[in-house]
Amino acid sequence: MLPRFPRPLPNGGNMKSRILMCITAMALFAALAIPPRLAAQRQTYTVLHSFAGPPTDGSNPFDFGSLVRDSAGNLYGTAFAGGASNNGVVFKLDDHTRKQTVLHSFTGSPTDGAAPAAGLIRDKAGNLYGTTTSGGTTGYGVVFKVDPSGMETVLYSFTGGADGANPQAGLARDSAGNLYGTTSSGGTSGNGVVFTLDPTGKETVIYSFTGGADGALPYARLVRDLAGNLYGTTISGGTTGNGVVFKLDPTGNETVLYSFTGGTDGRAPVAGLVRDPAGNLYGTTTIGGDLSAFGGLGCGVVFKLDSTGKETVLYSFTGGADGCQPFAGLVRDAAGNLYGATESGGNSNSGVVFKLDITGKETVLHTFTGPDGLQVDAGLVRDAKGNLYGTTVGGGASGYGVVFKLTPCDEDRANPEGCGDRVESTAVAFIRTPQVPLGKTAVTSAPTATLSPTSLTFSTQAIGTTSVAKSVTLKNTGTTSLTINSIAITGTNAGDFAQTHTCGISLAAGASCSISVTFKPTSSGTRTAALSITDNAAGSPQKVALSGIGVNGGTLTGSCIVPVGNQCAGGKPLFGCPTGQPVITPGFVGCGFGPLHHDVPVDTSRRCRIPNLSLSGYCIRTVP
């Protein structure tokens, strides 16, 4: 799919899009100043930084990863947009002074990346490593390094082919300096890859997802164990198309540890995993679980996967005060408690920070209201004192998101009596969404994705030539915004079809966009694939069946010679259809200076239709 396109932001601006963005539509706020609501539990919530947006600051830190923190307490992260070119930034934030510094402002293609959607990792020398979803030499994203002075180096630029495209996830790093990551698209089937990048910048694809039972569209950062095995998730694919948890051994052999059914076990995991010393894996799914919530899609779950592949749902979100749609991953403390955040739900439908104890009891640590931030997509980071740090996509003083700190009450040694009595945030004019009483489920409307037509059939096409484009219309016939996670060609002959579109990453209720599909066969015979749209509507991914027939038509350029009777002008004989190709009567006939199809058997009793070719040496013309 296209590497970049504009997207409306919570404050009404635009930014460069990443290809796969899982963003639930949030209500926009109008003018009405009211104070922020206190967190559900006695915690101290502090806004450390409120993003101001371009050109001097970042905006909208999606960070499908988390912040990284050094020993001095400085926080490092990325913002998806903002900066001098509005292509996103890498930033540093001093936890003590709250001074924020933009270390690098991305400039975009062809020499730099754009739209970083993932968090960073940091080596012992203080170098930061990350990915961008677009930009680079061909616009399909990069792997980059930023040194302590702020100098950026593009380590690898994705081509969008077998090497992968549009990385949404952050990186993992081994002791030798090799980096490991995923791309959300590209690869041999267009369904994403797992890759490694050595210290010289050489990329190796460890595994290319097929989109079948092995999974499709990995968005999450990988977890690596001491034996070199990699663990991750995909948001789609698996036996029922609802995503998988996978393991890759050091030789690149994949094992699907669990395939989500889309029911009470969860569906569409976007975040990565946490692994405990016993080898158990913990994660979240964005939907599924309690299917009475969120328009029948469910609000997601927290799950545990043991070493045998048995899944246990630790908690199923209801969409009420407990939160909904945990896009963010988890952090685990020494006692086994899990901490995370949701993108929506809570009393203001702006998301929550939660704690889940070892019995599965959920405690809401903070409920977002808008001025203090809204919509958490990034995971949390936890320091030795138990303080939690994170980012929000929107909200804050300018509506561009915030960096926050949450101090648990029992860790607030400096002010134990006042713990939980304040929320340090700047009030912003907005209208609060209706409160949802405790124990009740929010009634949430949902988008509906409608495709027209639902299948495309291309005429016979010469191998290596591109057909005239056919159009598909995607319309949101629901009542809330449709979030478009990806648009891709999948299936058996995915490489024979291509698509471009005008859709961006969200469609307002009632809006539509156009997707253009072309057919360029790589081999003869019937070729099939599917146009697949992954989104937050029911029935995702929606698909349009694609088919066409490839023929050995040769290279035809120039002008056509008009046939006369059974002869071409100039006395050249007519030639018939390749055996097995369809007969069109009246149809097209070919003539030229040799057989129309040199390398296939010819049935001279039939004439074949070969449209959309430029002509020279051979001729093709409609016969009355």
N, C-alpha and C positions, 0 to 999 in steps of 0.2 A: 504494500500500500504506500501512499505518498508519505514521505518522511516528515513534512511540516505543513501545518495549516493553522490559521488563527482560531482562537477559542475565547469566548467571552469569559471574563473573570468575575469574581464576586463583586468587585467594585465597578464593573462596567467596562474595563479596559480589554486589551487583547494580549495574548502571549503565544509563543510558538508551542505547538502541541507535541507531546510525545505520542507514539503510535498507540500504545496500549495504556489507556488511562481508565482505571476503575473508580469513577467519581459518582457518588449518588447525588442527584439534584438536591440542592439546598435552597431553602427560602431566602430571598433577598430582603434586606432590611430597609425600612423607610424611616422618616424622621420622627422619633419620640424618645427623649432622653429618660432612661430609667436606670437605676443602679443595678450592678451585677448581682446575681443570686449566689449565695454561699454554697460551697460544695456540700454534698449529701452527708459526708462524714467530717469529723473535726480534723482538717488538714490545713496547712498554710499554702495557698496557691499564689505564685508570683509570676507576673509577666516580665521576663528578663529583657526581651526585645520585641518591639512591634515593627514589622517590616514597613518601609515607606514606599517601596516600589521604585521603578526606573526614574531617572537614570543613575542615581547614586546608591541605591540599595536594591536588594533582591525582593522577590515577591513570590508568594504561593509555594512554600516548601513542601512538596509532596513526599519526597524521601521515603520510597518503599524500602526502607531499611531503618536507620535510626541515626541520631547524632553520635559522634565519637568524642570522647573526653580524655584529655591528657592528665598527667599527674599533678599539674599545677591548677587544674580545674577549668581550663579553657575548653570550650565546646566548638566543634567543627561540623559543618553541614553544607548542604546545597539548597538553593532555591531554584525552582523550575523556571521562573521568568525573572524579569527585572534586570538591573545592571545597565551599563552604558548602551548596549545594543538590544536590550530586552530579550536576551537569549539565556538568561540565568546566571547565577554566580556561585562561587565557593566562598564561604564566610567563616570567620572566627569570632567567637563571643567569649569575653572574659566574664566568668560567673560572678566574680566579686565586684568589679567596677561596672559591669553591664555594658562595657564598651564593645561595639561590634565593628569589625574590619572586613571589608570585601577583599579577599585575597586574589581572586581572579574573576573577571567578568567575561563570559563567553561571547565570541564574535560570530560564531556560526560558520557555515561552509564558505570556502572549501578548506580552510586551514585550521579551523577550530571546531569544537563541538558546540551543541546547543541543546537546551531543555534537559538538564539533568534531573532525573526522577528518583534517583537512588541516593542512599547515604554513602559515606566514605569509610575507608579503612586507613590506618596510620601505622607506619613502620617505626622502628626504634630511633631512626634519624630524624623523625618528624615529617617525612614525606607523606602526602595524602594521595590516595588512589581512588578513582571512581569511573563512572560511565556517563555518557549522555545519550539520550534517546534519538537525537538527530544531529545534523551537522557532520563535519568531516568531509573527506574528499568526494564522496558520492551521496552524502546526505543521510546515511543510514546509521549514524552514531559513531562514537569513539570510546576508547579506553584512554584515560589521561592520568597524568601525575602532576601534582603541584608541590614544589619544594617549599621549605620554610620561609624563603624570601618572597614567595608568591609567583615564582616563575613556573609556567605551565608547559608541559611536554605532552604532545599527543603520541601515545605509545602504539596505538593501532586504530585504523579507520576501517570500519566494516564496509564491504562492497554491496551487501544486500543479496548475495548469492549463497553458495554452499557454506560460506564462513559465518553466516548469521546476519541479522539486521535488528536495529532498534532495541538495544538492551535497556530493560526497565530496572534491572536489579543491580545491587552493589556487588562487590567482589569479595573473594576469600583469598588468602595468601599463605603459602607454606614457608618453611624456614629457608628454602633455597631462593626465595624471591619470585617464584612462579605465582601467577594470578589465575584464579578460577572464576568463571561467571556464566551467565546465561543470556541469550537473546530471545526476545518474545516472538520473533518471526525470522524468516530466512531459513537456511538449511536446505537439504535436498528436497524436502516436501513443503517448505514454507511454514513449518510449525514450530520453529525455534531450535536452538542448539544449546549444548553445554560445551564450553570452550576453555582452553588454558592458554595463557600468554607467558612465554618465558622471558627472562630478563633482557634478551636481545630484541624483543618485540615480535617474535615469531608466534603466530597463532596456530593452534591445532584444535580441530573440532573433535571433542571426545565422544559426543553422541549427538545425532540429529533426530529429532522427534518426527514420527511419521503421521501423527494425528490420530492414530488408532488406539489400541489398548495400552500403548506405551505412554500416552499423554500428549498434550499439545499446549503451546503458549506458556512457557515458564516465565513468571514475573518475579520470582523470589530469589533472594541471595542464597547461596549454597552453604551447607554446614559440612565441614571436613573432619573426619576422625583421625586418630593417630595412625591408623593403618592406610590412610590415603583414600578411604571411601568417601564419596560425596553424596549428600542427601538433599532433596529439594521437593518442590511441589510444582504442579502445572494447573492452570485454571480450567483447562478443558481436556478432552480426550479421556482415555480410560474405557472400561467396558460399557459404560452408559453415557460417556461424554461429559461427565461432571467433575473431571479432574482426578489427579492421582498424587500419591506420595511415592517417590522413587528413590532408588539407591543406584549409584554407579560405582563399580569397583575400579581399581587403578588401571585395568586393561580396557575400560570403556564398556563393559557388559552391564546392561541395565536390568534391574529387578524392580518390578512394580510391587511395592510393599502394601499399598492399599489403593483401591479404586472406589471413589465416592459414588454412591447411588443417587444422590440428589434428594434423599428423603431426610429422615431424622438424623442421619449420620453427618449431614453437611453437604455443601456443594461449592465449587469454585474457590479453592484456596488461593489467595493472592500472596499472602505473606510467607516468609520462610519458617524454618523450624528451630526449636530449641532441643538440645539433646542432653540428657542427664548422665551421670557416671555409669548407670546400669544399662545404658543404650536405649532407653525409652525416648520417643520423640513427642514433642508437644507443638501444637499449632492451632490456627484458626481457619474457619471458612467464612466467606463473606455472606453467603445465603444458605438456605437449607436449615435443618433443625426443626423448630416449631413452625410448621407450615400454616398455622392459623395467623401468623404475623406477616407483615409486609406484603399484603396483597396476595398471599398464598405462596410467596417465594421463600419465606422464612428469613429470620434476621441473623442467621449464622450461629456457629458453635465454637467452643473451645474443645479440642480433642487431644487424646493421648493415644499413641500407637506403640505397643510393646514390641519386643524383639521378634515375636512370632508373627507380627502383622495384625494382631487383634486390635481393633479400634474401640476406644471407650469415649463416649461423649461426656466430658466433665461438666459442661454447662451449655445450655441452649438459651439464647437471648430471646426475649419476648417482644422487644420493640417498645417497651414502656420506659419507665425510669431506669431500668437496668442497661439500656443501650441497644444498639442495632448496627449490624454490619461492621464487624471488626476486620478492617482491611490491614491493620497493623499486626505485626508479630508480637511475640511474648518475650518477657524477661523473667528469669526464675531466680529466686533467692536460695540460700543454703538450706532453709527449712522446707523448701518445696513449694512455697507460694508462687503463684504466677501473677504477673502484672501486664496489663495491656490497655488498649483504648478502642473506642468504636467511632465510626464516622458520623453516625446519626443516633437517634434515640436520646434518652434522657428527658428531663422535664421541659427542655426548650428545643428538643429535636436537633441539637447541635453537637451531640456526642458526649461521651463520658470517659473518664479514666477509672479503671476497675482493678480490683484485686480478687483473686480466686484462691482460696485456701485448699489444703490437701483433701478436705472433705467435699469439695465442690461448692462451697458457699461463696457467693459473690458479694463483695462490698464495693459500692460506688464511692471512690475516693474524691472525685470532682465531677461536677456537671457543668459543661460549657454553656454559655448564654449568648455569646456573640462578641461583646466588648472584650472579654477575656480570651477570645479565640473560638473558632468553630471548625469542625470537620478534621479529625485526626486521621491521617493515612499512614503516618510514620510510627515505627515502634519506639518504645521508651528505652532510655539508658538509666541505669541505677548505680549510684556511687556507694562507697563503703558505709556511709551513714544512713543509707536507705532513701536518700533523696532521689526523686524521679525527674528526668528531663525529657522534653519532647517538643514537637512543633505542631502547629495547626495550619491547614491550607488557607483558611480565611479568618475573618474577624480581626480584632485588634483595633488600634487607633485609626488606621487608614484602610482597613479591610483587606490587607495583603497577607495576613497571617502573623503568627507570633512564635517566639521561643519561650517556653515556660518551665518553671520548676515547681515541684510539688513536694512539700516537706511533711512526712508523716508525723502525727502528733507525738508519738512516743520517742521520736528522734529530735524534736525541737527543743534542745537543751537550753537554749538562750531565753526562751519565752514559753515555758510549758503551760502557764495559766492562760495565755492568749492564743494558744494554738487553735486554729480553726475559726477564730473570731474575725479574720480579715481575708479579703481577696485583693491582692495588690494588682489592680488593673485600671486602665483608663476608660472611663465611661464614654460610650459612643452612642450616638442617636440611632435607635432602631426600634422596630416593633417586635415584641416578643411573640413567638408562636404559642398557640394554646398549650397550657400545662396539661400533662397527663398524670392523673392521680396514681399514687403508688399501688402496685398490684394490678393495674389495668394495662391493656395492650393498646398502643396507639393505632388508630385507624389510618392506614397509609395508602394513598392512591398510588398507582403504578403506571409506568409507561407501557405502550404496546407497539411493537415493531411490526410493520406490515410491508411486505415486498411485492412488487409487481413489475414484470411477471415473475412466476416462481420457477421457470425454466427457460433456458436459452438454447436454441439449436442452430449451429452454424452450418452453412453450405460447405460443400466439398472445397478444400483448400490445399494448394500445393505446399509441400513440405518446405519449411523455412521462410514462407511468406506470411504476412500479417493480414488478417481479415479486416473488413470494415467493422468499426465498433458497434456493439449492441448495448442498449441502455436498460438499467434496472433502477427503479425508484424505491427508495427506502423512506417510509413515512411513519412518524410517531402519531398514532391515533389514540394514544392514552392521554392522561390528564396531568402528568408530570414529565419532567425532562428525561429524555432517553440518553443514557451514557453509552457511548460506543467504545468498547474496549479494543476491538481490532476488526479490520476488514481484510480478508485474505483468501487466496485460492487454495483449496485443499483437495485431497482425493488422489485417485490413481494416476492421472496424467496432469497434475497441477502445473507442471512446467510448460505445458502447451497453451496455457491461458494466462492472461494478464489483466489487471484492473487498475483503473484510476478513479478518483471520486472527489466529490465536493462536500463530503459529510462532516469534516472536522471530528471532534470527539464527543459532541453532544448535540441533540436535536430538541428544541423546545416542543411542547405539546402542540400538535397540529402542523408542525413543520415537516418538510421533506427535503431530500437531497438525491443526487443522481450518481450512479455508479456505472462507469463505462467498462465493458469487457471486450477483449479482442482474443482471437484464436490464431496461434502460430504453431502448427503441428510440427513435431520433431520426428514423426514416423508415420507410415501409412496405416490406414484402417481407422476404425472408430476410436475416438479419443474422448474420455470423460473426466470430469472433475466437478467441483462445486465452489460456488461463491459463498463464503461463510462469514456471517456477521455475528460477532460476539458482543453482547451488550447486557444491560441490567433488566431487560424485559423477560417475561415468561417465555419459555421455549427456546431460550438462547442455547447454542448458536442457531440463528435462522439461516437457511441455506437455499440457494438457487441452483438447480441442476444444470450443468453445462455439458454440451456434447458437440462434436464435429467430426468430420472425416478428412484424414490426411491422404493426399495422393502424390505420386512422384511426377510432378508437373514440370520439372526442369527450371531453368532460369530464363524468364521471359521478359524482355524489355523492348521498348520501341513501338513501331507501328504495325497494324494488322493488314494482312492481304485478304481481300474479299474472295471467298470461294465462289466458283462458278459450277453449278451442277454438282457432280461428284469429284470435281477437281478444284484445287486451289488455282487462283490466277497465276499463270506461269506454268501450269501443267503439273503441279505437285499433287500427289494422291492424298485423299483423306485418310485419317486413321481413326480407329474405333476406341471404345472404352477399355481400360484395364479390366481384366476378368474380376467379377465380384463387385465392381463399382455400380452405383445406381444409374438407371436409365431415365433420362428426361426427354420426353417427346411432346411438342418440338423442343429441341434443346440446343446445345452448343456443339459445334464440330471443330475439330482441330486439324490444321494442315501445316505443312512446313517442309523443312529440308531433311527430315528424318523422322523416325517414329516419335510420336508425342511422348510416349513412356518407354524409354529404352530398356529398363530393367524389370519390367513386369510382363506377364503374358497378356496378349491383346485379343479381345473378342471383336472381330471386325464387323459383326452383325449389329453391334450396338454403338450408339454415340453417347459420349459422356459430357456432363455439365461441369465446367471448371471455371467458376467466376472469379472476379477480383484479381485478375492477373494483368500485368502490363505485358506487352507483346513484341516479339521480334524473332525472326527465324521460324517461329510457329505462329499460327493465327487461330483465333477463336471468334466466332461470330454466330449470332442467333440465326437459325434457319426457319423460314416461315412454315 
